[in-house]
């Protein structure tokens, strides 16, 4: 075994696995998927891997299967990225490709870069779809046509503000309070001017687009699968965001001076 070449290989593999795992974590994957995918890739190159995943960073030890004295331990901060299920799916497929076909590390890195740099859906398309989805929620909860229209406009405004504030790297908790307040204030137009018959439904559903559903689901999966620390961390983060939504909605209710919910 050439020690110099092995050390170079384990360093390059470690850097790739850290890029791979932090990207998966950033785009919304649950912890077990990350661990399984990274382990699968490492084993295809003849290495084992131990990982500790936190909300903000990942600690990883890569070790040679035949000689545990050859190992590297790294800590990498998780970047801020938007949820992207297509990226999660494509990166999971890449791990199986590495396991089944054993491509070289440079080929694997090239394919990873293509996946990671694939352009996202247009922000305007996302904005329109989110607004339509939230308006559909209003209808599901019994909202009339006026309430649906108000929720659609409220979501368009609130989600647009969220996109803009996120681009400016404002604290995400502050973003949730602001967006909840703006959306609920627009939906409260129905209360202010007595529009329609389901003003309460419009006001209540106007902030549903902010509910952190993926973090909540991932937190439950992590806890059930034994990753308790990161699971509780995700739970606490999601609960804080829900509280921020409630604060924004409460401000609107205080301004209205009415108890309608």
N, C-alpha and C positions, 0 to 999 in steps of 0.2 A: 504494500500500500504506500503510494507516494504521499507523504504527509503534507508537503507544500500544496500539491494539487487538491488534496482532500480539504485542506483548510480554505482554499480559495472557493471550492465548490460549495462547501457548507455556508460560507459567507454570502455567496450569490443566491443560494437557495433560501437562506434566512431572509434576505432583503425582499425576495419575491413573495415569500409566504406572508411577510408582514404587510406588504402592499395589498396582497390578496385579502387577507383577513380584516384589515382595517376598512377596506372598501366595502366588504360584505356587511360589516357592522354598521357602517355609516349609512348604507342605503336601506337598512331596516330588516336585516336577517336576524332570526333568533339564534341563540348561542350554540345549541347543539348542531345546527346545520354548519356553522362556521368551523367548529371543532372537527366534525366528521370530514368536511371537505378538505381542510388543511392537512389532517392526518392522512387522508387518501393520497394527496399529492406528495407529501413527504415520503410515504412508504414506497411510492413508485420510483423514487430516487435512492431508496435504500437507507432512509433516515427515519427516526422517530421524532415525535414532537410533543412537548408539554406546554399547555397554554393556561394562562389566567386572564380572564376577560373582565374588564371593568367598564363603567359607563363612559369614561373619558380616554382610556388607554388599554393596550394589550401587552402583556408580558409573555414572551415566547422563548422556549429553550428548544433548539434543534440539536439532535445528537445522532451520531453514527450508530447504526444498529449493531455492528460488529465490534466497535471500540467506543465505549461511553466516555473515554477521555477526550475524544474529539467532539466538542460541543460548543455551541454559541448561545448566549442569552441576550435578548434585546428587549427594549421597551419602546413602543411606538404610540404616539398620540393618534386618536381616531379623528379624522377630518370631519368637517361639517358638510353634509351632502343631503339632498332631498331623497325622500323615499322613491325607490325604483325597483319594482318587482321584476321587470325584464332583466335588469342587471343581475339580480339575485339568481334568476333562472339560468341565465347564460353562464355565470361564473360557476354554478353548480354543475352544469353540463361540462364545463372545462375541466373540472376536477375528475370527472369520470373519464374524459378523454385522456387525461394524464395517466390514470390508473390502467386503462384498457390498452392504450396504444404506445405508451412510454415515449412521447416526443421529447426532444431536447429542451433544456431549460430556456434557451433563447427563443425557440419557437413558441413555447408556452407563454413567455413574457410578451412576445409580439401579439399573440391572440388576446392576452389579458388587456394590453393597451388598447386594442381595437374595441373591446367590450366596454372598458372604462371610459373611453372617449367618444362613444357613440352619442350623437346629438340627442338630447331629450325632446319630447313632444313640445310643440310651441306653447309658450306660457299663455297665449291668448286662447288656444284650444282648451288647455287645462282650466282656465278661468271660466270659460263658457260651460264646460262639462260639469264642473263643480257647482256652478250656479243652478244648472238644470237638475242635478242630482238632489241638491238641498230643497229645491222647489218641489220635487217629487216626494221628499220626506214630509213636507207640509201637507201635501195631498193625502198621503198615507195616514196622517194624524187627523184627517177630517177637515182640513182647511178649504175654504171656498176659493173662487177664482181670484178675488181681490187679495186674499191672504197669500196665495201662490205667487202672484205678481210682486207683492211687497217682499216676500222672502227671496225671490229671484234677484231683485234689485239690491236688497241688503247683502246678499251673498256676493254678488258681483263687486260691490263697493268694498266690503270687508276683506275678501280674498285678494283683491287688487292691492289694497293697502298692505296686507300681509306680505305679498310678493315684493313690494317696494321696500318695506322696512327690513325684510330679510336680506335683500341685496345690500342694504346699508349696515348689516351686521349689528342691528339693535338687539338687545337682550330679548330672548324669545318669550320670556314671561311678560315683559312689558308689551310685546307685540300682541300677545293673546288678549291682554286687558283692553288695549286700544281697539283691536279688530272686533272684539265682542261688543264693546260699547258702540262703535260705529254701526255695525250690522243691526243691533237691537234698536238703536235710535231710529234707523230708517224704517224698520218693521213697525216701530211704535207709532208711525204716522197713522196707521189704522186706528190706534187707540185715541190719538190726539184729535182726529177729525171724524171719529166714529164711522170708519169705512168698513163695510162688510159686517158679517156676523160672527167671524171667528178670529177676532183680533188677538186673543190670547194664544191661539195656535201659531199665528204668524210670529208673534214675539218669542215664543218658546222655541220654535224650530229655526229661527234666523241664525242661531249660533251653533247649530249642530255640525256645520262643516269644520268647526274647530276641535271637535272631540278627538283626542289622541287615541284612536282605535287600535292602530298597529302597535304602539308601545304597550298598551294594556294587554293585548293578545300575546305579544312576545314575552311580557313579564310573567304571565300565567304559564306559558310553555316552559320558560326557563326554570321556574320554581318546581313544576311537575317533573322536569327532567334532571333535577338535582343541582342546577346552577342557581342556588338560592341567593347568593350575594348580588349578582348582576340582576336577578329577577326582582328582588326587593328594591334595588336601585331604580330600575325602570318603573316599578309600581309607584314609588314616591314621586318620581319626575312627572308621571302621567297625572297623579292626583293633584300635584301643584298646578299643572296646566289647567285642570278642570276647575280648581279654585279660582284661577285667574279669569277663566270664562265667566264664572259666577260673579266675580267682582265687577267686570264690565257690564254684565246684565243688571246687576244691582244698582249701579250708578244710573243707568237708564230709568229704572223704576223709581229711584229717589227723585230724579228730575221730573218725571211724570207726576209724582206725588200720588200714585194710585197703587193699590194692592190688587192686581188682577190675576196673579198666578196662584 
